[in-house]
Amino acid sequence: MKTEALLFISQFLTIFCLGFQQQNVHQRRYMAAAATSVIIGLAQVFMWKTMPQSTPSQMVTWLAAGPAGIMFSMWLHPRIFKKRG
């Protein structure tokens, strides 16, 4: 179960940061986009080592993390970077 949790966190962070980064790039937030790029790389390190020998339950856990990560990034980004107007 520990591996499933770590895979979920790894994939959640990867997809969350990809969504967050896309919004940063679109809004030309250079430093925020650079920071999310580093986090994406760090989150993927564990996945690269674990996924080749993963079990079916680990694969399902990994797949479930993606939708959760993208939805959370879409919800959180506008709350962190409120439009000035």
C-alpha positions in Angstrom: 0.0 0.0 0.0 2.9 2.3 0.6 3.9 2.1 -3.1 0.3 2.9 -4.2 0.3 6.0 -2.0 3.7 7.2 -3.4 2.6 6.5 -7.0 -0.6 8.5 -6.4 1.3 11.4 -4.9 3.9 11.3 -7.8 1.3 11.2 -10.5 -1.0 13.7 -8.7 1.9 16.2 -8.5 3.0 15.6 -12.0 -0.4 16.3 -13.5 -1.3 19.0 -11.0 1.9 20.8 -11.9 1.4 20.3 -15.7 -2.0 22.0 -15.4 -0.7 24.7 -13.1 2.3 25.3 -15.4 0.0 25.6 -18.5 -1.9 28.3 -16.7 1.3 30.0 -15.7 2.7 29.9 -19.2 -0.6 31.3 -20.6 -0.5 34.2 -18.1 3.3 34.7 -18.8 4.3 34.0 -15.2 7.9 33.0 -15.9 9.1 32.2 -12.4 6.0 30.2 -11.4 6.3 28.2 -14.7 9.9 27.5 -14.0 9.2 26.3 -10.5 6.5 24.0 -11.6 8.8 22.5 -14.2 11.3 21.5 -11.5 8.5 20.0 -9.4 7.3 18.0 -12.4 10.7 16.5 -12.9 11.1 15.6 -9.2 7.7 14.0 -9.1 8.5 11.8 -12.1 11.7 10.4 -10.7 9.8 8.0 -8.4 7.4 7.0 -11.1 10.2 6.1 -13.6 11.7 3.7 -11.1 8.5 2.2 -9.9 6.1 1.8 -12.9 8.1 -0.8 -14.9 7.4 -3.4 -12.1 4.0 -2.1 -10.9 1.0 -4.3 -10.0 -2.5 -3.8 -11.4 -3.6 -2.0 -8.2 -0.6 0.3 -8.5 -1.5 1.1 -12.1 -5.1 1.9 -11.2 -4.0 4.1 -8.4 -1.6 5.9 -10.7 -4.3 6.4 -13.3 -6.8 7.8 -10.7 -4.3 10.5 -9.6 -4.3 12.2 -13.0 -7.9 13.5 -13.1 -7.7 14.5 -9.4 -4.5 16.5 -10.1 -5.7 18.4 -13.1 -9.0 19.3 -11.5 -7.3 20.5 -8.4 -4.8 22.7 -10.4 -7.7 24.2 -12.3 -9.5 25.0 -9.1 -6.4 26.3 -7.2 -4.6 28.4 -9.7 -7.1 31.2 -9.9 -7.3 31.3 -6.2 -3.6 31.8 -5.8 -3.2 34.2 -8.7 -6.2 36.4 -8.5 -6.7 38.8 -11.4 -5.9 42.3 -10.7 -8.5 44.7 -12.0 
